[in-house]
Amino acid sequence: MSASGFSAPAPGTLTRYEGELTPLEGRFALIAARFNDLVVDRLIGGAQEALRQHGIGPERIDLVRVPGAWEIPLAALHLARSGRYAALICLGCVLRGQTDHYEYVASAAAQGIARIALDRGIPIGFGVLTCETLEQALDRAGGKAGNKGAEAALAALEMVHLLQRLPFPAPASSPSAGGTR
């Protein structure tokens, strides 16, 4: 067994690592856009309910509202740097309009959120909808296509568990995934 507590698998066996959806310690932050709040409020509700069903009560969830999807990455970076959260869940809705604005906002939000997760080593659930119509967005915010806010929360929860199980050290810049400060 190595100093990290990890022992190599027996020859010819597969070592499998997978996260779970069981209760854990730590705080979670929902970062949600106010723009398209008819949709985003439903995503928030879905995320809160999914976390509640897995043992994360409202006293361990912070809700941070930002103007729109464009502003989500900056707020996520600030929260990731705080070291206070086990995971972040980003929620927003960008609807295609008649100009290229949609492309810029959707791309910046997705790339910014991904960069923060990778650079800071913190699980981030991606629940920013990019839809053609309001009807499509509502379908994904608790309608026919489920609730992508709930799915983002569950993905973040599963990634917290997975990162805790991996035998490799977390990046130096990441907070302790299970800590409560």
Secondary structure, DSSP 8 states (H G I E B T S, - for coil): --TTS-----TT------------SSEEEEEEESTTHHHHHHHHHHHHHHHHHTT--GGGEEEEEESSGGGHHHHHHHHHHHT-EEEEEEEEEEE--SSTHHHHHHHHHHHHHHHHHHHHT--EEEEEEEESSHHHHHHHEEETTEEHHHHHHHHHHHHHHHHHHSSS---TTS--TT---
